[in-house]
Amino acid sequence: MSRRGTTAAQQFYGRWAQLYDLLAVATPGLSELRSRVADELHLSPGDTVIEMGCGTGANFPHLRERVGPAGRVVGVDFTRGMLEQARDRIDREGWENVHVVQADAATSSPREDVDAVLATFVIGMLGDPHGTVTRWLDGIRPDGHLALLDAGRSSRTYSWPVNLAFKGLVLASTPGDISAFEKPPWYVLDERIEESRRALSAGAVDVQDSEHALGVVRITGGRVAESR
Ligand SMILES: C[S@@+](CC[C@H](N)C(=O)[O-])C[C@H]1O[C@@H](n2cnc3c(N)ncnc32)[C@H](O)[C@@H]1O
C-alpha cells in the first residue's frame, strides 16, 4: 500500500475504533465464522499464534481459548486506536499471554518460527497480497498453519441482492477517496483475495477453501510442508 493509502487506512480505523466492535463482534453469525477460521489453525495448548491486522482483538477469545494459558497470542496492527481497544479487551479479560504490537503487517514476518498466523478482513487492504502471504508463510514452522478469512462478491446464482448489499458495505468501509480509485473497490478486493489464495496454494499444502454467508465470506487455510 502507498504511504498515502496507509495514512488513510490508519485515519479511517482510528476514527471508527471505538465503534468497530458493534460490527466486528455483534454481527450475527460472525463469531461462529471467527471460530471456524481459528479451527483452521489447528492450534494446541502452548502454541504461539500471530494475528496480522488484529484490530480490536475480536479473534483473541477464539485464539486464547485454543492456545490456553501456556500459549501466546500476538496481535499486529498499524492503527493506534484499534490497538488501544485491543489492549482494553486484554486487560478486561486478564489475559497475561496476549500481546499487541504496532507494526505494518505487510512487511512483518514472524521473527521465530511460530505455530500459526491468522488474518481476517485484512487481505483487501494489502498492496501486494501475494508477497505478504508468502512472507507470512516463511515465518511459520514446518507443519504450522496459516488461515485467512475475507469477504468478497458472491459468485453464486441469484447472488445480485447480496452483492448489492455487499457493495454498499464496501463503499462505506473503504478508507480514502474512492473517486480516485481506477477500479471499483470490490474489484480490487476480489483481485487481492484471489492473489492471496494463489500464494497460499503455492506455498502451503492441504489447502482448504470454504464459502459462508451466501458465498460472501471465504475461509482458506493451509499447512506449511514439513520440508521446504
Ligand atoms: C477490517 S479491520 C479487521 C480487524 C480484525 N482482523 C477483525 O477481523 O475484526 C482491518 C484491520 O487491519 C489493520 N491493517 C490494515 N492493513 C494493515 C497493515 N498493513 N499492517 C497492520 N495493520 C493493518 C487496520 O488497522 C484494521 O485494524
The ligand as an SDF file (V2000), in Angstrom:
LIG
                    3D

 27 29  0  0  0  0  0  0  0  0999 V2000
  -11.3560   -4.5960    8.7580 C   0  0  0  0  0  0  0  0  0  0  0  0
  -10.2490   -4.4460   10.1010 S   0  0  0  0  0  0  0  0  0  0  0  0
  -10.1550   -6.1590   10.6420 C   0  0  0  0  0  0  0  0  0  0  0  0
   -9.7630   -6.2890   12.0820 C   0  0  0  0  0  0  0  0  0  0  0  0
   -9.7960   -7.7090   12.6330 C   0  0  0  0  0  0  0  0  0  0  0  0
   -8.8750   -8.5680   11.9190 N   0  0  0  0  0  0  0  0  0  0  0  0
  -11.1810   -8.2850   12.5860 C   0  0  0  0  0  0  0  0  0  0  0  0
  -11.3770   -9.3490   11.9880 O   0  0  0  0  0  0  0  0  0  0  0  0
  -12.0870   -7.6860   13.1810 O   0  0  0  0  0  0  0  0  0  0  0  0
   -8.6990   -4.2380    9.3160 C   0  0  0  0  0  0  0  0  0  0  0  0
   -7.6030   -4.0000   10.3170 C   0  0  0  0  0  0  0  0  0  0  0  0
   -6.3740   -4.2230    9.6580 O   0  0  0  0  0  0  0  0  0  0  0  0
   -5.4660   -3.2090   10.0130 C   0  0  0  0  0  0  0  0  0  0  0  0
   -4.4960   -3.1520    8.9240 N   0  0  0  0  0  0  0  0  0  0  0  0
   -4.7320   -2.9970    7.6040 C   0  0  0  0  0  0  0  0  0  0  0  0
   -3.5920   -3.0360    6.9080 N   0  0  0  0  0  0  0  0  0  0  0  0
   -2.6020   -3.2240    7.8150 C   0  0  0  0  0  0  0  0  0  0  0  0
   -1.2010   -3.3300    7.7200 C   0  0  0  0  0  0  0  0  0  0  0  0
   -0.5630   -3.2660    6.5600 N   0  0  0  0  0  0  0  0  0  0  0  0
   -0.4810   -3.5020    8.8610 N   0  0  0  0  0  0  0  0  0  0  0  0
   -1.1040   -3.5660   10.0680 C   0  0  0  0  0  0  0  0  0  0  0  0
   -2.4320   -3.4550   10.2150 N   0  0  0  0  0  0  0  0  0  0  0  0
   -3.1750   -3.2950    9.1100 C   0  0  0  0  0  0  0  0  0  0  0  0
   -6.3160   -1.9730   10.2070 C   0  0  0  0  0  0  0  0  0  0  0  0
   -5.6780   -1.0390   11.0330 O   0  0  0  0  0  0  0  0  0  0  0  0
   -7.5540   -2.5740   10.8590 C   0  0  0  0  0  0  0  0  0  0  0  0
   -7.4220   -2.6140   12.2540 O   0  0  0  0  0  0  0  0  0  0  0  0
  1  2  1  0
  2  3  1  0
  2 10  1  0
  3  4  1  0
  4  5  1  0
  5  6  1  0
  5  7  1  0
  7  8  2  0
  7  9  1  0
 10 11  1  0
 11 12  1  0
 11 26  1  0
 12 13  1  0
 13 14  1  0
 13 24  1  0
 14 15  1  0
 14 23  1  0
 15 16  2  0
 16 17  1  0
 17 18  1  0
 17 23  2  0
 18 19  1  0
 18 20  2  0
 20 21  1  0
 21 22  2  0
 22 23  1  0
 24 25  1  0
 24 26  1  0
 26 27  1  0
M  CHG  2   2   1   9  -1
M  END
$$$$
